[in-house]
Amino acid sequence: MTFPRLAYLLSRLAYLSAAVLALGWMFLVAQPLLFPGLIAPEIPAEAAGMVVHPLAYAASRAVLVLVVAPAVCALIHAAQLMHGFARGEVLTETAARHVRRIGVAILVRAALMVPTQTAAVALLTITNPAGKRLLSVGVSSDLLEAVVYGGLLLLIAAAIQTGARAAAENAEFV
């Protein structure tokens, strides 16, 4: 398989992934309201006896959409980047801009991980009486990886931009 063909196929896959992710989260937010009998609360065993209200469940999922939005944005920019690769636009300012935006989206997602997960748990148990509400704050290696990958993509974008400028200068000499 040639580079342009692979880039084109990957761009289509990225667009499809962005659409599935966005539509899937819309369904997951609406599901507790449309089908309240299907709620399977993600409550730890030590919190047995708690009740999860469908609206609280939907609200907790809606907060998590804040983490999904940057992921969808990154997928759309990845699709546009790969579509440009398929057209032979590799060392260009546009490619650098897409890579930079993917990196920023990953960093934004990383910055939102902890507060959104904390808010989701708080919203999930907000209708419970005092003493039965939960607040959970956690940091995982996923957060650290996202920060490293986002920063790496910003550096790669700067390198692509430098290469694009050099290519433009060389084209002027010819």
C-alpha positions as CSV (number, residue, x, y, z in Angstrom):
1,M,0.0,0.0,0.0
2,T,1.4,3.4,-0.9
3,F,1.9,6.3,1.5
4,P,-0.9,8.5,-0.1
5,R,-3.4,5.6,-0.1
6,L,-2.6,4.7,3.5
7,A,-2.9,8.4,4.6
8,Y,-6.2,8.7,2.8
9,L,-7.6,5.6,4.5
10,L,-6.4,6.7,7.9
11,S,-8.0,10.2,7.3
12,R,-11.4,8.4,6.6
13,L,-10.9,6.3,9.7
14,A,-10.2,9.4,11.8
15,Y,-13.3,11.1,10.6
16,L,-15.4,8.0,11.3
17,S,-13.9,7.7,14.7
18,A,-14.7,11.3,15.5
19,A,-18.3,10.8,14.4
20,V,-18.8,7.6,16.4
21,L,-17.2,9.1,19.4
22,A,-19.4,12.2,19.3
23,L,-22.6,10.3,18.5
24,G,-21.8,7.7,21.1
25,W,-21.4,10.2,23.9
26,M,-24.6,11.9,22.9
27,F,-26.4,8.6,23.3
28,L,-24.6,7.9,26.6
29,V,-25.8,11.2,28.0
30,A,-29.4,10.7,26.8
31,Q,-29.6,7.0,27.7
32,P,-30.4,7.4,31.5
33,L,-33.2,9.8,30.7
34,L,-34.6,7.7,27.8
35,F,-34.1,4.3,29.4
36,P,-33.8,4.8,33.2
37,G,-34.1,1.0,33.8
38,L,-30.8,0.4,32.2
39,I,-28.7,2.4,34.6
40,A,-25.8,0.4,36.0
41,P,-24.3,2.8,38.6
42,E,-20.5,2.7,38.8
43,I,-20.5,3.0,42.6
44,P,-17.9,1.1,44.7
45,A,-19.0,-1.8,46.9
46,E,-18.5,0.2,50.1
47,A,-21.1,2.7,49.0
48,A,-23.8,0.0,48.7
49,G,-27.4,1.2,49.4
50,M,-26.9,4.4,47.4
51,V,-29.5,5.5,44.9
52,V,-28.6,7.0,41.6
53,H,-31.2,9.3,40.1
54,P,-31.4,9.2,36.2
55,L,-30.9,12.9,35.9
56,A,-27.8,12.8,38.2
57,Y,-26.5,9.9,36.1
58,A,-27.1,11.9,32.8
59,A,-25.4,15.0,34.4
60,S,-22.4,13.0,35.4
61,R,-22.0,11.7,31.9
62,A,-22.6,15.2,30.4
63,V,-19.6,16.5,32.4
64,L,-17.4,13.8,30.9
65,V,-18.3,15.2,27.5
66,L,-15.8,18.0,28.3
67,V,-13.1,15.4,28.0
68,V,-14.5,13.9,24.8
69,A,-14.7,17.3,22.9
70,P,-10.9,17.8,22.7
71,A,-10.6,14.1,21.6
72,V,-13.1,14.7,18.7
73,C,-11.2,17.9,17.8
74,A,-7.9,16.1,17.7
75,L,-9.4,13.3,15.5
76,I,-10.8,15.9,13.1
77,H,-7.4,17.6,12.8
78,A,-5.7,14.2,12.4
79,A,-8.1,13.4,9.6
80,Q,-7.3,16.8,7.9
81,L,-3.6,16.3,8.4
82,M,-3.6,12.8,6.9
83,H,-5.8,14.0,4.0
84,G,-3.1,16.6,3.3
85,F,-0.5,13.8,3.5
86,A,-2.5,11.9,0.9
87,R,-2.3,15.0,-1.4
88,G,1.5,15.2,-0.9
89,E,1.4,18.1,1.6
90,V,3.8,16.8,4.2
91,L,6.3,19.6,5.1
92,T,3.8,22.5,5.0
93,E,2.6,25.2,7.4
94,T,-0.8,23.6,7.2
95,A,0.6,20.2,8.4
96,A,2.4,22.0,11.2
97,R,-0.8,23.8,12.3
98,H,-2.8,20.5,12.4
99,V,-0.1,18.7,14.4
100,R,0.1,21.7,16.8
101,R,-3.7,21.7,17.2
102,I,-3.7,17.9,17.9
103,G,-1.1,18.5,20.6
104,V,-3.1,21.3,22.1
105,A,-6.2,19.2,22.1
106,I,-4.4,16.4,23.9
107,L,-3.1,18.8,26.5
108,V,-6.5,20.4,27.0
109,R,-8.0,16.9,27.4
110,A,-5.3,16.1,30.0
111,A,-6.0,19.3,31.9
112,L,-9.7,18.4,32.0
113,M,-9.3,14.8,33.1
114,V,-9.1,15.2,36.9
115,P,-11.7,17.9,37.3
116,T,-14.3,16.3,35.1
117,Q,-13.9,12.9,36.7
118,T,-14.2,14.4,40.1
119,A,-17.3,16.4,39.1
120,A,-18.8,13.3,37.5
121,V,-18.5,11.3,40.7
122,A,-19.9,14.2,42.8
123,L,-22.9,14.6,40.4
124,L,-23.5,10.9,40.4
125,T,-24.1,10.9,44.1
126,I,-25.4,14.4,44.7
127,T,-29.0,13.2,45.3
128,N,-28.0,10.9,48.1
129,P,-28.4,12.0,51.7
130,A,-25.4,13.5,53.6
131,G,-22.9,10.8,54.5
132,K,-23.8,8.8,51.3
133,R,-22.2,11.3,48.8
134,L,-18.9,10.6,47.3
135,L,-16.0,12.8,46.1
136,S,-13.2,11.1,44.3
137,V,-10.0,12.8,43.0
138,G,-7.5,10.7,41.1
139,V,-4.4,11.1,38.9
140,S,-3.3,8.2,36.7
141,S,-0.5,7.5,34.3
142,D,-2.9,8.3,31.5
143,L,-2.8,11.9,32.5
144,L,1.0,12.0,32.5
145,E,1.2,10.2,29.1
146,A,-1.3,12.7,27.6
147,V,0.9,15.6,28.8
148,V,4.0,14.0,27.3
149,Y,2.3,13.1,24.0
150,G,0.7,16.5,23.7
151,G,4.1,18.3,24.4
152,L,5.8,15.9,21.9
153,L,3.3,16.9,19.2
154,L,3.9,20.6,19.9
155,L,7.7,20.0,19.3
156,I,7.0,17.9,16.2
157,A,4.8,20.8,14.9
158,A,7.7,23.2,15.5
159,A,10.0,20.9,13.6
160,I,7.6,20.6,10.7
161,Q,7.2,24.3,10.6
162,T,10.9,24.8,10.5
163,G,11.1,22.2,7.6
164,A,8.3,23.9,5.8
165,R,10.1,27.3,6.0
166,A,13.4,25.7,4.7
167,A,11.5,24.0,1.9
168,A,9.9,27.3,0.9
169,E,13.3,29.1,1.0
170,N,14.8,26.3,-1.2
171,A,12.0,26.6,-3.7
172,E,12.7,30.3,-4.1
173,F,16.3,29.6,-5.1
174,V,15.2,27.2,-7.9
